[in-house]
Amino acid sequence: MKVLIACEYSGTVRDAFKALGHYALSCDLLPTEKPGNHYQGNILDVINNGWDLMIAHPPCTHLAVSGARHFAAKQASGVQDEALDFVRTLLNSPIKHIALENPISIISTRIRKPEQIIQPWMFGHGETKATCLWLKNLPSLTPTDIVEGREARIHKMGPSPDRWKERSRTFPGIANAMATQWSTYIENL
């Protein structure tokens, strides 16, 4: 199966699919943090290359409700509409199976509500971080390892130059669930 991981610099989701024997390519404007199949550039350069599945992580900077106090300025400057147009482009791409993930955001009110909201604690990580999934021809994820000790570590992170990078990482338990459950689903169609 050919899997495109859009807007991922970490390689976490890419490597989860690769571990199952799939051809997986991550794509981001940033270089990858881990060696592997990675296209550094615009996702639109590779989006039409015959993918079976795309998992997209569009930047949430202008979308997440955690930054709602800045929405008026983002709307006035047009950056929020540009971010929403990018989400629409990803969701409408010519790929049969698509998952788009983002935190609680205006995607829910300006495009459509997500099919599922997941938390890291549902997949083996004792943390809270609500993550929405907009799905096209894919089932909702089934929790794999519900854990106690739920902490809002991501929310409590102090200011730092790399805070945005740390907040945007996919937890390995979620990446493994995506790879295992969605590849099994697609292969059994």
C-alpha positions as CSV (number, residue, x, y, z in Angstrom):
1,M,0.0,0.0,0.0
2,K,1.2,3.5,-0.8
3,V,0.7,5.9,2.1
4,L,1.3,9.7,2.1
5,I,1.8,11.4,5.4
6,A,1.1,15.1,4.7
7,C,2.7,17.8,6.8
8,E,4.8,15.5,9.0
9,Y,8.4,16.3,9.8
10,S,8.8,13.9,12.7
11,G,8.4,10.6,10.7
12,T,6.4,9.0,13.5
13,V,3.3,8.1,11.5
14,R,5.4,7.3,8.4
15,D,7.6,4.9,10.3
16,A,4.6,3.2,11.9
17,F,3.3,2.3,8.4
18,K,6.8,1.4,7.2
19,A,7.1,-1.0,10.1
20,L,4.1,-2.9,8.7
21,G,5.8,-3.2,5.2
22,H,4.0,-0.3,3.4
23,Y,5.6,2.3,1.2
24,A,5.2,5.4,3.3
25,L,6.3,8.9,2.4
26,S,6.2,11.9,4.8
27,C,6.1,15.4,3.3
28,D,6.7,18.7,5.0
29,L,8.3,22.1,4.3
30,L,10.7,21.1,7.1
31,P,13.4,18.4,6.8
32,T,12.5,15.1,8.5
33,E,13.9,14.5,12.0
34,K,14.5,10.8,11.3
35,P,16.0,9.3,8.2
36,G,13.4,7.8,5.9
37,N,11.3,8.4,2.9
38,H,10.6,12.2,3.1
39,Y,9.8,14.8,0.5
40,Q,10.8,18.3,1.8
41,G,8.6,20.6,-0.1
42,N,5.0,21.5,-0.9
43,I,2.5,18.6,-0.4
44,L,0.8,19.7,-3.6
45,D,3.9,18.6,-5.5
46,V,3.3,14.9,-4.6
47,I,-0.4,14.6,-3.7
48,N,-1.5,13.3,-7.2
49,N,1.0,10.4,-7.3
50,G,-1.4,7.5,-6.9
51,W,-1.7,7.1,-3.1
52,D,-4.0,4.6,-1.4
53,L,-4.1,6.5,1.9
54,M,-3.2,10.0,3.1
55,I,-3.0,11.0,6.7
56,A,-2.7,14.8,6.8
57,H,-1.6,17.0,9.7
58,P,-2.2,20.5,8.4
59,P,-0.7,23.3,10.5
60,C,-3.1,24.4,13.2
61,T,-1.6,27.8,13.8
62,H,-4.5,29.7,12.3
63,L,-7.2,27.1,13.0
64,A,-7.0,25.9,16.6
65,V,-9.4,27.3,19.1
66,S,-6.6,27.6,21.6
67,G,-5.7,30.7,19.6
68,A,-9.2,32.1,19.3
69,R,-8.2,35.4,20.9
70,H,-6.3,36.1,17.6
71,F,-9.1,35.0,15.2
72,A,-10.2,38.6,14.4
73,A,-6.7,39.6,13.2
74,K,-6.3,36.2,11.3
75,Q,-9.6,36.7,9.6
76,A,-8.8,40.3,8.7
77,S,-5.5,39.4,7.2
78,G,-6.9,36.4,5.3
79,V,-4.5,33.8,6.8
80,Q,-7.3,31.9,8.4
81,D,-9.2,31.6,5.1
82,E,-5.9,30.4,3.4
83,A,-5.5,27.8,6.2
84,L,-9.1,26.6,5.7
85,D,-8.6,26.5,1.9
86,F,-5.6,24.3,2.4
87,V,-7.6,21.9,4.6
88,R,-10.3,21.7,1.9
89,T,-7.6,21.0,-0.7
90,L,-6.3,18.1,1.4
91,L,-9.8,16.7,2.1
92,N,-10.8,16.9,-1.6
93,S,-7.6,15.4,-3.0
94,P,-8.0,12.4,-5.3
95,I,-7.1,9.8,-2.7
96,K,-9.7,7.2,-1.8
97,H,-8.8,7.0,2.0
98,I,-8.1,10.2,3.9
99,A,-7.6,11.0,7.6
100,L,-7.0,14.6,8.5
101,E,-6.1,15.4,12.1
102,N,-6.1,18.7,14.0
103,P,-6.9,19.9,17.5
104,I,-10.3,21.3,18.3
105,S,-10.5,24.0,15.6
106,I,-12.7,26.1,13.3
107,I,-12.6,23.2,10.8
108,S,-15.6,21.9,12.8
109,T,-17.7,25.0,12.1
110,R,-16.4,26.2,8.8
111,I,-16.0,22.9,6.9
112,R,-17.6,20.0,8.9
113,K,-17.6,18.3,12.2
114,P,-15.0,15.6,12.8
115,E,-15.9,11.9,12.7
116,Q,-14.0,11.2,15.9
117,I,-12.2,13.0,18.7
118,I,-9.4,10.9,20.3
119,Q,-7.0,11.4,23.3
120,P,-3.5,10.0,23.8
121,W,-4.6,8.2,27.0
122,M,-6.8,6.0,24.7
123,F,-3.6,4.7,23.0
124,G,-1.1,4.1,25.9
125,H,0.0,7.6,26.8
126,G,-1.1,9.2,30.1
127,E,-1.8,12.5,28.7
128,T,-4.7,14.6,27.5
129,K,-4.7,16.3,24.1
130,A,-8.0,16.3,22.2
131,T,-7.3,15.4,18.6
132,C,-10.1,15.5,16.0
133,L,-10.1,13.2,13.0
134,W,-11.9,14.0,9.8
135,L,-12.2,10.7,7.9
136,K,-13.0,9.8,4.3
137,N,-13.6,6.1,3.6
138,L,-12.0,5.1,6.9
139,P,-13.4,3.8,10.2
140,S,-13.0,5.5,13.5
141,L,-10.0,4.3,15.5
142,T,-10.6,1.8,18.3
143,P,-8.7,2.6,21.6
144,T,-5.8,0.2,22.1
145,D,-4.6,0.9,25.6
146,I,-6.6,3.1,28.0
147,V,-4.3,4.3,30.7
148,E,-4.8,6.3,34.0
149,G,-2.7,9.2,35.1
150,R,-4.0,11.7,32.6
151,E,-2.0,14.9,32.5
152,A,-2.3,17.9,30.3
153,R,1.5,18.1,29.7
154,I,1.2,19.5,26.2
155,H,-1.2,22.3,27.4
156,K,1.1,23.2,30.3
157,M,4.3,23.5,28.2
158,G,6.1,26.7,28.9
159,P,7.2,29.1,26.2
160,S,10.2,27.9,24.1
161,P,11.4,28.2,20.5
162,D,10.5,24.6,19.8
163,R,7.1,24.5,21.7
164,W,5.2,24.4,18.5
165,K,7.2,21.4,17.3
166,E,6.6,19.5,20.6
167,R,2.9,20.3,20.6
168,S,2.5,19.0,17.0
169,R,4.0,15.6,17.4
170,T,1.8,12.5,17.0
171,F,2.0,10.1,19.9
172,P,3.5,6.8,18.9
173,G,0.5,4.8,20.2
174,I,-1.8,6.8,18.0
175,A,0.5,6.4,15.0
176,N,0.6,2.6,15.6
177,A,-3.2,2.4,15.9
178,M,-3.5,4.4,12.6
179,A,-1.1,2.1,10.8
180,T,-2.4,-1.2,12.2
181,Q,-6.2,-0.5,12.0
182,W,-6.4,1.5,8.8
183,S,-4.0,-0.6,6.8
184,T,-5.9,-3.8,7.9
185,Y,-9.2,-2.1,7.0
186,I,-8.1,-1.1,3.5
187,E,-6.4,-4.4,2.8
188,N,-9.6,-6.3,3.7
189,L,-11.8,-4.2,1.4
